[in-house]
Amino acid sequence: MACGCNSTDANDLKREATQLGKTAQRAATNATVAGKVNAALALRKGVEMKGLHIEAEGGKVTISGHVRTPEEKKLVLEVVNNTRGVDQVVDKLRVEAESKPAADALKK
């Protein structure tokens, strides 16, 4: 028993410490899955990471943000689905075409 604690306080502390441990473990697992997805996407040619946001909850990964083309969206989803530890993908991606001035500059 903790010094100065009554039995009720000691039991509360034990329960809260156990819950904290479970929460920390869950957060670490989520961060690991999200990290794997981030690494896989960063290594994939044709994927622009700056417009993407990845969240993981267990094996469920939510990917949001924007991509430049439907082909890039398909590639992103393929990479995420094939990442170890991912069981489900929630697709919240938007395809946002390049702005007209940027597209025109590329043609020159």
Buried (B, 14 or more C-beta within 10 A) or exposed (E): EEEEEEEEEEEEEEEEEEEEEEEEEEEEBBEEBBEBBBEBBEEBEEBEEEBBEBBBBEBBBBBBBBBBEEEBBEBBBEBBBEBEBBEEBEEEBEEEEEEEEEEEEEEE
